[in-house]
Amino acid sequence: MVWELIFVASRSSKTKMAKIKILIVDDDIELREMYVEIFQNANFEVVVAGDGVEGLDRATKDLPDVIFTGIVMPRMDGFSMIESLKKTVMTSGIPVVISSHMGREEDNIRAAKLGVKDFIVRGTTRPIEVVERISSLFVEAGGEYELEFSPYAKDAQKLAKELNFQASYLCLDCNEKLMLKLKLTNPKDRVFEAKIICPNCGAVVK
């Protein structure tokens, strides 16, 4: 069963996070420049390379947090670059995300064997989704969030009805306003475990 819910959340404090350094490796100049702009707008620090040879050199010198690479490139392709990265201690642990316009099954299998973190097929994935999927690599599972469970939120009343609990949105034990508690279980696919709780007494709506 799927519900569409809209919540408004506020953060009590903001922590300034360090920029994620991304190395973009691709011989397509227009595509590379497009992603440079997109990632810079998303507050990434961006380093670029035009092929696998240059990518390997930049990865060793700049030690990026993540590498976003194409497959088919002159001098050295993406897979050969990844294999070389794995042989060097300094670069062996850098997560790699592949960008391919083909999405062939054999490429997916080879990428998985090399430990590639994600395989993105061009043309089927919007640029903003690319940023989100790469950003998710740096989000740890287990994060917990409490959001206001409001009767004015879309589908909230439907959810209350289908879960068969009182529609007052107040705790039966202490009359406190109920909250939706989310626990991030899969950052990549944005999967959450959800509970409706009372923030005051800790009661869980069952």
TORVO-920020 format. One record per atom (N, C-alpha, C): residue in three letters; x, y, z. Coordinates in pm, whole numbers, padded with zeros to 5 digits, always signed. Example, Ala and Ser with C-alpha at 12.3 -4.5 7.8 and 13.67 -1.06 7.14 Angstrom:
// TORVO-920020
ALA+01319-00569+00780 ALA+01230-00450+00780 ALA+01320-00330+00780 SER+01285-00225+00708 SER+01367-00106+00714 SER+01290+00003+00787 
// end
This chain:
// TORVO-920020
MET+00085-00118+00000 MET+00000+00000+00000 MET+00089+00124+00000 VAL+00054+00222-00082 VAL+00134+00344-00095 VAL+00048+00465-00066 TRP+00100+00557+00017 TRP+00029+00681+00045 TRP+00113+00797-00004 GLU+00047+00901-00052 GLU+00116+01024-00089 GLU+00101+01120+00027 LEU+00214+01157+00089 LEU+00211+01243+00206 LEU+00299+01364+00182 ILE+00255+01480+00228 ILE+00337+01601+00220 ILE+00351+01657+00361 PHE+00475+01679+00404 PHE+00500+01731+00538 PHE+00590+01852+00529 VAL+00581+01938+00627 VAL+00670+02054+00636 VAL+00758+02032+00759 ALA+00888+02034+00739 ALA+00980+02011+00849 ALA+01074+02129+00862 SER+01114+02158+00984 SER+01210+02264+01007 SER+01329+02207+01081 ARG+01448+02260+01051 ARG+01569+02212+01117 ARG+01607+02312+01225 SER+01630+02259+01346 SER+01661+02346+01458 SER+01802+02403+01449 SER+01889+02332+01378 SER+02026+02381+01363 SER+02079+02339+01228 LYS+02174+02416+01175 LYS+02233+02385+01047 LYS+02383+02367+01064 THR+02432+02258+01012 THR+02574+02231+01018 THR+02633+02250+00881 LYS+02729+02334+00869 LYS+02792+02358+00740 LYS+02875+02236+00703 MET+02837+02173+00592 MET+02905+02052+00550 MET+03012+02085+00448 ALA+03123+02010+00455 ALA+03230+02030+00359 ALA+03182+01988+00221 LYS+03232+02054+00119 LYS+03194+02020-00017 LYS+03244+01881-00054 ILE+03163+01810-00130 ILE+03205+01681-00184 ILE+03284+01708-00311 LYS+03403+01651-00320 LYS+03486+01671-00439 LYS+03457+01557-00537 ILE+03412+01593-00656 ILE+03379+01494-00758 ILE+03470+01510-00879 LEU+03520+01399-00929 LEU+03599+01397-01052 LEU+03509+01346-01164 ILE+03486+01429-01264 ILE+03404+01392-01379 ILE+03497+01354-01494 VAL+03485+01229-01541 VAL+03572+01180-01648 VAL+03488+01145-01769 ASP+03503+01221-01877 ASP+03426+01194-01999 ASP+03488+01270-02115 ASP+03489+01208-02233 ASP+03547+01275-02350 ASP+03446+01362-02424 ASP+03319+01355-02384 ASP+03215+01439-02443 ASP+03219+01576-02374 ILE+03273+01674-02444 ILE+03295+01806-02384 ILE+03164+01871-02339 GLU+03062+01865-02424 GLU+02935+01929-02389 GLU+02872+01863-02267 LEU+02875+01731-02264 LEU+02820+01658-02150 LEU+02898+01689-02023 ARG+03030+01692-02036 ARG+03116+01721-01921 ARG+03089+01859-01866 GLU+03078+01958-01954 GLU+03052+02095-01909 GLU+02914+02109-01846 MET+02818+02034-01899 MET+02684+02038-01840 MET+02687+01987-01696 TYR+02757+01875-01675 TYR+02763+01820-01540 TYR+02849+01904-01446 VAL+02949+01971-01500 VAL+03029+02062-01418 VAL+02938+02169-01358 GLU+02856+02228-01442 GLU+02764+02332-01396 GLU+02662+02277-01296 ILE+02608+02161-01326 ILE+02506+02100-01239 ILE+02563+02068-01103 PHE+02680+02008-01099 PHE+02738+01971-00970 PHE+02788+02092-00892 GLN+02840+02192-00962 GLN+02881+02314-00892 GLN+02761+02384-00830 ASN+02650+02385-00903 ASN+02527+02445-00848 ASN+02474+02366-00728 ALA+02510+02239-00721 ALA+02469+02155-00608 ALA+02573+02158-00496 ASN+02667+02253-00503 ASN+02768+02276-00400 ASN+02876+02167-00394 PHE+02904+02103-00508 PHE+03016+02009-00517 PHE+03141+02086-00560 GLU+03257+02037-00522 GLU+03382+02083-00579 GLU+03411+01992-00697 VAL+03432+02049-00814 VAL+03439+01969-00936 VAL+03580+01971-00998 VAL+03627+01851-01033 VAL+03752+01832-01106 VAL+03716+01754-01233 VAL+03781+01783-01345 VAL+03744+01716-01471 VAL+03863+01650-01538 ALA+03830+01551-01622 ALA+03930+01483-01703 ALA+03863+01438-01832 GLY+03942+01434-01943 GLY+03885+01404-02073 GLY+03888+01258-02114 ASP+03961+01176-02041 ASP+03964+01032-02071 ASP+04021+00958-01950 GLY+04034+00826-01963 GLY+04079+00745-01851 GLY+04220+00774-01805 VAL+04309+00803-01899 VAL+04448+00833-01863 VAL+04454+00960-01778 GLU+04387+01063-01825 GLU+04384+01189-01751 GLU+04307+01171-01620 GLY+04201+01091-01625 GLY+04122+01066-01504 GLY+04204+00998-01396 LEU+04285+00901-01436 LEU+04371+00830-01341 LEU+04472+00925-01278 ASP+04527+01013-01359 ASP+04624+01112-01309 ASP+04558+01210-01213 ARG+04438+01261-01249 ARG+04370+01356-01162 ARG+04325+01290-01032 ALA+04281+01166-01041 ALA+04237+01095-00921 ALA+04352+01079-00822 THR+04470+01049-00874 THR+04588+01030-00788 THR+04633+01161-00726 LYS+04625+01270-00803 LYS+04671+01399-00753 LYS+04568+01470-00665 ASP+04440+01463-00705 ASP+04336+01539-00635 ASP+04262+01459-00529 LEU+04270+01325-00535 LEU+04202+01237-00440 LEU+04056+01281-00417 PRO+03973+01271-00519 PRO+03832+01312-00505 PRO+03755+01220-00411 ASP+03641+01267-00366 ASP+03554+01186-00281 ASP+03476+01084-00361 VAL+03452+01115-00491 VAL+03377+01026-00578 VAL+03417+01054-00723 ILE+03411+00949-00806 ILE+03444+00964-00948 ILE+03320+00928-01030 PHE+03287+01016-01124 PHE+03172+00997-01214 PHE+03228+00984-01354 THR+03223+00865-01411 THR+03294+00840-01536 THR+03210+00775-01644 GLY+03244+00808-01770 GLY+03187+00737-01883 GLY+03263+00608-01905 ILE+03222+00531-02006 ILE+03290+00404-02035 ILE+03378+00417-02158 VAL+03317+00448-02272 VAL+03391+00453-02398 VAL+03463+00588-02412 MET+03598+00582-02406 MET+03680+00703-02416 MET+03811+00668-02484 PRO+03878+00765-02548 PRO+04008+00738-02612 PRO+04117+00711-02508 ARG+04223+00647-02553 ARG+04343+00615-02474 ARG+04316+00511-02365 MET+04220+00539-02276 MET+04186+00444-02171 MET+04038+00457-02140 ASP+03965+00345-02147 ASP+03821+00353-02120 ASP+03794+00354-01970 GLY+03666+00369-01936 GLY+03629+00381-01795 GLY+03661+00258-01714 PHE+03637+00141-01769 PHE+03663+00017-01696 PHE+03812-00002-01668 SER+03895+00027-01768 SER+04040+00014-01749 SER+04089+00113-01643 MET+04031+00233-01642 MET+04068+00331-01540 MET+04031+00281-01401 ILE+03911+00225-01388 ILE+03867+00174-01257 ILE+03959+00062-01210 GLU+03995-00029-01301 GLU+04086-00139-01266 GLU+04220-00084-01217 SER+04269+00020-01281 SER+04396+00082-01239 SER+04381+00150-01104 LEU+04267+00215-01081 LEU+04243+00281-00952 LEU+04245+00180-00838 LYS+04191+00061-00863 LYS+04183-00042-00760 LYS+04321-00097-00720 LYS+04418-00079-00809 LYS+04552-00132-00783 LYS+04638-00040-00698 THR+04590+00083-00677 THR+04666+00181-00600 THR+04598+00206-00466 VAL+04673+00197-00359 VAL+04617+00211-00224 VAL+04544+00343-00207 MET+04601+00452-00254 MET+04542+00585-00234 MET+04406+00601-00302 THR+04387+00532-00414 THR+04264+00552-00491 THR+04169+00432-00488 SER+04211+00324-00427 SER+04131+00200-00432 SER+03996+00214-00361 GLY+03988+00304-00263 GLY+03864+00318-00188 GLY+03772+00427-00237 ILE+03810+00498-00343 ILE+03725+00606-00395 ILE+03602+00545-00464 PRO+03482+00581-00422 PRO+03362+00528-00488 PRO+03351+00578-00630 VAL+03308+00489-00720 VAL+03295+00522-00861 VAL+03151+00502-00907 VAL+03102+00597-00983 VAL+02969+00587-01045 VAL+02989+00595-01196 ILE+02930+00500-01268 ILE+02945+00497-01413 ILE+02827+00566-01481 SER+02858+00640-01587 SER+02757+00703-01671 SER+02769+00642-01810 SER+02662+00578-01858 SER+02667+00511-01988 SER+02543+00543-02070 HIS+02559+00558-02200 HIS+02444+00582-02285 HIS+02384+00451-02336 MET+02449+00338-02304 MET+02401+00208-02353 MET+02328+00127-02246 GLY+02386+00116-02129 GLY+02323+00039-02022 GLY+02317-00110-02052 ARG+02421-00162-02119 ARG+02423-00304-02155 ARG+02438-00391-02031 GLU+02377-00509-02036 GLU+02380-00600-01922 GLU+02523-00641-01889 GLU+02605-00666-01991 GLU+02743-00707-01967 GLU+02823-00596-01899 ASP+02789-00470-01931 ASP+02856-00358-01865 ASP+02814-00348-01719 ASN+02686-00372-01692 ASN+02637-00373-01554 ASN+02706-00481-01472 ILE+02722-00599-01531 ILE+02785-00711-01461 ILE+02931-00679-01432 ARG+03001-00626-01532 ARG+03143-00592-01513 ARG+03158-00482-01409 ALA+03068-00383-01413 ALA+03074-00274-01315 ALA+03054-00328-01173 ALA+02960-00420-01157 ALA+02933-00478-01025 ALA+03056-00554-00973 LYS+03123-00627-01062 LYS+03242-00703-01021 LYS+03355-00610-00979 LEU+03357-00490-01036 LEU+03462-00393-01001 LEU+03424-00308-00879 GLY+03306-00334-00826 GLY+03265-00260-00705 GLY+03211-00121-00733 VAL+03166-00097-00856 VAL+03109+00034-00890 VAL+02983+00056-00806 LYS+02969+00176-00751 LYS+02860+00205-00658 LYS+02725+00223-00725 ASP+02726+00276-00848 ASP+02599+00298-00918 ASP+02626+00300-01067 PHE+02525+00261-01144 PHE+02536+00258-01291 PHE+02421+00338-01346 ILE+02452+00454-01401 ILE+02349+00547-01448 ILE+02344+00547-01600 VAL+02226+00524-01654 VAL+02207+00521-01799 VAL+02162+00659-01846 ARG+02238+00718-01934 ARG+02204+00850-01988 ARG+02075+00842-02069 GLY+01999+00946-02063 GLY+01875+00951-02139 GLY+01756+00900-02061 THR+01782+00820-01957 THR+01672+00769-01874 THR+01678+00829-01734 THR+01784+00903-01704 THR+01803+00961-01571 THR+01824+01111-01584 ARG+01738+01188-01520 ARG+01753+01334-01524 ARG+01878+01377-01450 PRO+01943+01485-01495 PRO+02065+01532-01428 PRO+02048+01552-01278 ILE+01932+01605-01234 ILE+01911+01627-01091 ILE+01906+01495-01017 GLU+01857+01390-01082 GLU+01855+01257-01021 GLU+01996+01201-01008 VAL+02081+01234-01106 VAL+02221+01193-01099 VAL+02287+01252-00975 VAL+02264+01381-00954 VAL+02320+01448-00836 VAL+02267+01384-00707 GLU+02139+01355-00705 GLU+02078+01296-00586 GLU+02134+01157-00558 ARG+02153+01078-00664 ARG+02204+00942-00645 ARG+02349+00942-00598 ILE+02427+01036-00650 ILE+02566+01046-00606 ILE+02573+01102-00463 SER+02488+01198-00433 SER+02485+01255-00297 SER+02448+01148-00195 SER+02361+01055-00236 SER+02314+00952-00143 SER+02426+00859-00098 LEU+02536+00855-00174 LEU+02649+00770-00135 LEU+02713+00819-00006 PHE+02689+00946+00027 PHE+02752+01005+00145 PHE+02653+01024+00261 VAL+02536+00963+00246 VAL+02435+00966+00353 VAL+02432+00830+00418 GLU+02451+00825+00548 GLU+02452+00698+00619 GLU+02312+00654+00654 ALA+02291+00523+00645 ALA+02163+00467+00687 ALA+02150+00481+00838 GLY+02027+00485+00886 GLY+02004+00492+01031 GLY+01962+00629+01079 GLY+01973+00731+00993 GLY+01930+00865+01033 GLY+01782+00868+01066 GLU+01745+00936+01174 GLU+01605+00942+01217 GLU+01553+01084+01211 TYR+01426+01097+01172 TYR+01364+01228+01156 TYR+01222+01223+01210 GLU+01180+01331+01272 GLU+01043+01341+01321 GLU+00974+01457+01251 LEU+00863+01428+01184 LEU+00790+01528+01109 LEU+00650+01543+01165 GLU+00599+01664+01156 GLU+00465+01691+01207 GLU+00362+01613+01126 PHE+00272+01543+01196 PHE+00164+01469+01130 PHE+00039+01555+01138 SER+00015+01630+01030 SER-00091+01730+01033 SER-00215+01683+00958 PRO-00335+01714+01012 PRO-00459+01678+00941 PRO-00474+01753+00810 TYR-00393+01859+00792 TYR-00400+01939+00670 TYR-00302+01890+00564 ALA-00214+01794+00601 ALA-00122+01738+00502 ALA-00199+01648+00407 LYS-00159+01653+00280 LYS-00230+01575+00180 LYS-00227+01426+00214 ASP-00344+01362+00209 ASP-00360+01218+00233 ASP-00341+01177+00379 ALA-00319+01272+00470 ALA-00302+01235+00611 ALA-00430+01173+00666 GLN-00544+01229+00631 GLN-00671+01173+00679 GLN-00694+01034+00620 LYS-00658+01018+00495 LYS-00671+00886+00433 LYS-00583+00784+00503 LEU-00462+00825+00538 LEU-00370+00737+00609 LEU-00427+00698+00744 ALA-00481+00796+00818 ALA-00539+00769+00949 ALA-00654+00668+00937 LYS-00734+00686+00834 LYS-00848+00596+00815 LYS-00802+00455+00781 GLU-00705+00443+00691 GLU-00660+00312+00649 GLU-00583+00240+00760 LEU-00519+00316+00847 LEU-00450+00254+00961 LEU-00544+00234+01079 ASN-00666+00282+01065 ASN-00770+00260+01166 ASN-00732+00317+01303 PHE-00690+00446+01305 PHE-00669+00510+01434 PHE-00739+00645+01433 GLN-00752+00703+01554 GLN-00832+00825+01568 GLN-00779+00937+01480 ALA-00870+01014+01423 ALA-00831+01118+01328 ALA-00809+01253+01395 SER-00796+01255+01527 SER-00770+01382+01596 SER-00623+01420+01589 TYR-00537+01324+01553 TYR-00393+01345+01542 TYR-00329+01380+01677 LEU-00399+01342+01786 LEU-00349+01365+01921 LEU-00330+01231+01992 CYS-00230+01226+02079 CYS-00202+01104+02154 CYS-00317+01076+02251 LEU-00364+00951+02256 LEU-00473+00914+02346 LEU-00427+00913+02491 ASP-00296+00897+02515 ASP-00245+00888+02651 ASP-00218+01025+02713 CYS-00163+01119+02633 CYS-00125+01248+02692 CYS-00178+01369+02614 ASN-00251+01343+02507 ASN-00313+01450+02429 ASN-00213+01537+02352 GLU-00090+01488+02338 GLU+00013+01561+02262 GLU-00008+01535+02112 LYS+00033+01631+02031 LYS+00019+01615+01887 LYS+00112+01505+01836 LEU+00059+01415+01753 LEU+00137+01303+01703 LEU+00237+01347+01597 MET+00344+01267+01581 MET+00448+01295+01483 MET+00470+01171+01398 LEU+00522+01191+01277 LEU+00564+01079+01194 LEU+00715+01065+01209 LYS+00759+00949+01259 LYS+00902+00925+01278 LYS+00954+00840+01163 LEU+01056+00891+01095 LEU+01115+00821+00981 LEU+01257+00780+01013 LYS+01291+00657+00974 LYS+01428+00608+00988 LYS+01478+00568+00850 LEU+01587+00628+00807 LEU+01642+00602+00674 LEU+01711+00465+00675 THR+01659+00374+00594 THR+01715+00238+00588 THR+01794+00212+00461 ASN+01764+00287+00355 ASN+01834+00269+00228 ASN+01850+00405+00161 PRO+01965+00473+00184 PRO+01984+00607+00129 PRO+01976+00613-00023 LYS+02027+00513-00089 LYS+02031+00515-00236 LYS+01890+00520-00295 ASP+01802+00435-00245 ASP+01665+00428-00298 ASP+01567+00509-00215 ARG+01617+00580-00113 ARG+01535+00664-00025 ARG+01423+00584+00040 VAL+01462+00473+00100 VAL+01365+00388+00168 VAL+01367+00421+00317 PHE+01248+00447+00373 PHE+01236+00481+00513 PHE+01147+00381+00585 GLU+01178+00358+00712 GLU+01087+00287+00802 GLU+01008+00395+00875 ALA+00877+00384+00876 ALA+00793+00490+00931 ALA+00709+00443+01049 LYS+00697+00529+01151 LYS+00610+00505+01266 LYS+00539+00634+01302 ILE+00418+00624+01350 ILE+00347+00741+01403 ILE+00358+00732+01555 ILE+00418+00834+01615 ILE+00450+00830+01757 ILE+00406+00958+01827 CYS+00406+00952+01959 CYS+00388+01071+02041 CYS+00525+01116+02088 PRO+00567+01238+02057 PRO+00699+01286+02097 PRO+00710+01311+02246 ASN+00596+01318+02314 ASN+00595+01348+02457 ASN+00611+01221+02544 CYS+00522+01124+02522 CYS+00526+01004+02606 CYS+00586+00883+02536 GLY+00612+00897+02406 GLY+00675+00788+02333 GLY+00581+00680+02284 ALA+00452+00699+02302 ALA+00355+00599+02258 ALA+00361+00584+02107 VAL+00348+00459+02059 VAL+00349+00431+01915 VAL+00208+00391+01874 VAL+00157+00458+01770 VAL+00023+00426+01721 VAL+00029+00294+01648 LYS-00053+00200+01689 LYS-00054+00066+01628 LYS-00191+00039+01566 
// end
